[in-house]
């Protein structure tokens, strides 16, 4: 996660249209909800030109509900659960199932955290091979989950109760392996070679889904690319500026470039501080989450299926969306208000 601190200053929105009415609709949680222990913040909203900034420990709604003349209602996220993560565990990414079970992984220590909610979380240490690092994980039906390890080139299934491991897929190419996601029983991998070429491929069909040549191969504190998939649609989000999102489908690839230069009043050099956290499908919407490396500022941009921008929201809280459930009804995020915690949101359309 990208963390920091920032005091709110003047930030006038430009570019995308905004609602004429109050554009942040906060759905209050019951006091006995898992996040009830957290202090509630406040949201600055109203018919003003300044971009609404959210200062809240229990962030519950991220998107406006506006039509803009096209009868499109962007998703609303309501917090339904939160749990602290083990001390020292800093997740890079994760995955969440339709039933709310989730897995997060730390690429520094190669440890994996799995939880079914209600304080059932457990930390599973890295394999004995020191070269192993997790690049993707998937929750299984029953009492196990799978992790794809770079360095090993293997998918390993881990039993939740006993911690026993068994190899379920072997022989995966390790060259530049940086990210993976499982969809419809298939593993999709992202690899970057020394020349900065990104390849996204299917392990089962051995089909190359995407190849690009303009990806920076520089080493950063974040994985250079995040990938996600839903209903046969693949998203690859490039971390560094210009933080493109590539939509891969049956008709080819579409590149979506976030209009940060027109949305944020910062010098051009300052845009280099902005990176992608993730790009997720929520129903028919593409939600792109970006972070300022030097502050707590976050920008969430909602696009249509074809990559047309619909709305955007700026937040001032150290949070990042990391995964959506296959049915698009749950979102997993990581928040750090002095200690990292996993947060689950229910999605309404």
Secondary structure, 3 states (H helix, E strand, C coil): CCCCCCCCCCCECCCCCCCCCCCCCCCCCCCCCHHHHCCCCEECCCCCCECCCEECCCCCCCCCCCCCCCCCCCCEEEEEEEEECCCCCCCCEEEECCCCCEEEECCCCCCEEEECCCCCCEEECCCCCCCCEEEEEEECCCCEEEEEEECCCEEEEEECCCCCEEEEECCCCCCCEEEEEEECCEEEEEEECCCCCEEEEECCCCCEEEEECCCCCCCCCCCCEEEEEECCEEEEEECCCCCCEEEEECCEEEEECCCHHHHCCCCHHHHHHEEEEEEEEECCEEEEEEEECCCCEEEEEEECCCCCEEEEEEEECCEEEEEECCCCCEEEEEEECCCEEEEEEEEEC
